[in-house]
Amino acid sequence: MSSQLTLRSAVSLTGESLHSGALARVELRPAAAGTGYVFRHPGQAEAVPAHHAMVVQTLLATTLGCSTWSVATVEHLLAALRGVGLDNVEIVVDGDEIPALDGSAQAWVDLISRAGMVRQNVRRRHLVVRRPVRVQQGDRWASLSPAPHLQVWARIDFDHRDVGRQELGLSLVNGAFVQQLCWARTFGFLTDVEQMRQLGLARGGGLHNAIIYDADGPLNPDGLRAEDELVRHKLLDMLGDLALVGYPVVGRLEAERPGHALTVGLVGKLLSQQDCWDIVEQTGD
């Protein structure tokens, strides 16, 4: 589809935030062509574009902000917006963190489906990766390289008998995000929960919005949605952080033991190396 897309109508929901535990209301509104994704707060004049330049924190979630306010845990919503192909959306957040909902992006996809999408009379523009870009943090790394369309690959490695090493690669075409990734939930380990709460994090976390492991496996009564749900969620997070490029990306995103700081660091390096990419207007349907 060559035209830019926005929402047909405004839609909203209210939910509990994962880290602060507070309730927040989010309204998704149609936006003009060329707007991209822009966060607004009803009590603040300044908007916060979903762009790498606005990142203020990447500890267990991605936080964007300006001089007067910030909004945390944006990655699942951004993954949903990019994953379904929306280009321009205004996101009004009455709170300081995006609701966790069930820990995945499924509820955002459902909300967008309820609103519908409409074409705009402006062609979509992509960032096309022309040369490889890579960042390394110890034994962890992430890279972007040329590819005919958006592809993602990740490998995770956790010291737990029920998790261990998992890897998965996907081509995100023909609705693959909705079919393969949007339902994958965030996860954590019971041994880490108390430490996270001492840091002021995971105050709203529980079995309703995360997969929680103890020594014997997941505590969630219904178990996993797929055997590799954890690595699928990591791919979802990577896509949400990749949206901070500001354009749909044509390239292959890969990561070994991914995390928010790693992907956001890769986006920053990509944007700083302008000989590694081009902005290309999409043609055809």
C-alpha positions, -999 to +999 in steps of 0.1 A: +000+000+000+018+032-012-003+058+006+002+069+041-024+057+066-040+072+097-069+062+119-105+065+106-117+076+140-104+083+175-104+054+200-093+051+237-088+028+265-077+029+302-055+005+319-029-001+347+007+007+341+033-020+345+060-001+364+042+027+382+010+008+389-011+039+381-041+040+358-036+058+326-060+067+297-047+067+262-066+081+232-054+074+197-064+101+172-061+105+134-032+128+124-022+146+092+000+131+066+037+134+076+030+137+113+044+103+123+036+092+159+033+120+184+026+118+221+007+145+239-005+151+275-037+169+282-020+191+308+011+200+287+016+222+257+047+205+244+044+174+222+068+144+223+075+129+189+082+091+188+119+096+178+153+085+190+161+121+199+134+121+226+146+090+245+153+097+281+154+062+297+158+026+286+158+007+319+134-023+314+112-001+291+116+028+267+107+063+280+104+094+258+103+129+271+108+166+267+117+194+292+083+193+310+070+157+309+077+121+299+059+090+290+072+055+298+068+020+283+060+031+248+074+001+230+043-022+228+021+006+214+047+017+189+052-019+178+014-022+172+012+011+152+041+002+130+031-035+128-003-028+114+010-002+089-002+031+104+019+061+096+004+090+114-012+089+149-016+114+177-014+096+211-029+115+240-018+101+273-034+111+306-007+097+327+031+091+326+032+055+314+014+036+287-009+009+302+005-027+301-029-043+294-021-080+291+016-075+286+015-078+248+004-055+219-028-075+212-052-050+228-036-021+208-041-041+175-077-047+185-083-010+193-068+000+160-091-025+142-121-010+160-111+025+148-103+015+112-077+030+089-079+055+061-056+063+032-041+098+029-032+115-003+006+114+004+029+085-005+046+066+023+083+070+027+107+043+040+141+044+054+160+018+033+192+004+049+220+004+023+250-006+044+253-026+076+253-009+110+261-027+143+264-020+180+280-042+206+276-042+244+298-069+259+286-102+245+253-087+233+249-071+199+224-057+174+226-049+137+207-036+107+216-047+072+201-045+037+171-067+030+142-065+005+116-059+033+116-057+070+130-089+086+137-095+123+158-121+141+167-125+178+183-150+201+178-149+239+197-168+266+184-171+301+197-193+330+164-211+335+157-247+326+124-238+309+138-209+289+175-213+280+184-203+244+156-195+220+159-179+185+135-169+159+135-150+126+105-136+107+098-117+076+072-091+085+050-091+054+014-102+048+002-096+083+029-115+100+031-090+129-005-096+139-003-134+133+031-141+148+041-114+173+014-090+186+000-115+212+034-124+228+036-111+264+063-096+284+080-118+310+101-118+341+115-140+369+101-141+405+137-138+418+140-104+401+106-089+411+115-077+446+147-060+433+126-043+405+101-030+430+129-016+452+139+004+421+103+017+418+095-007+389+070-035+382+046-020+409+016-029+386+031-062+374+014-095+379+002-126+362-025-106+344+001-086+324+033-107+324+046-142+323+063-148+356+087-177+362+097-193+394+122-221+397+096-246+385+084-227+354+057-201+346+032-193+374+005-182+349-024-207+352-030-208+315+007-213+307+023-199+275+007-189+243+035-206+224+066-225+234+088-196+221+066-168+234+095-151+251+117-147+221+086-135+201+081-108+227+117-097+224+111-093+187+080-072+195+100-050+218+127-046+191+101-034+166+087-009+190+121+006+196+129+005+158+099+027+153+120+055+169+137+058+135+107+079+125+100+059+092+091+023+083+124+005+079+133-017+050+162-039+063+171-068+085+171-062+122+191-088+143+200-090+179+218-113+203+203-111+238+183-079+229+172-052+252+159-016+250+192+000+254+207-021+227+180-015+201+178+022+209+216+025+207+214+008+172+188+033+161+209+062+172+240+049+154+220+042+122+206+078+122+241+092+128+255+074+098+236+090+069+257+072+043+241+039+054+205+046+044+182+065+021+147+078+025+127+064-004+091+072-015+071+040-019+055+034-053+028+010-064+001-006-042 
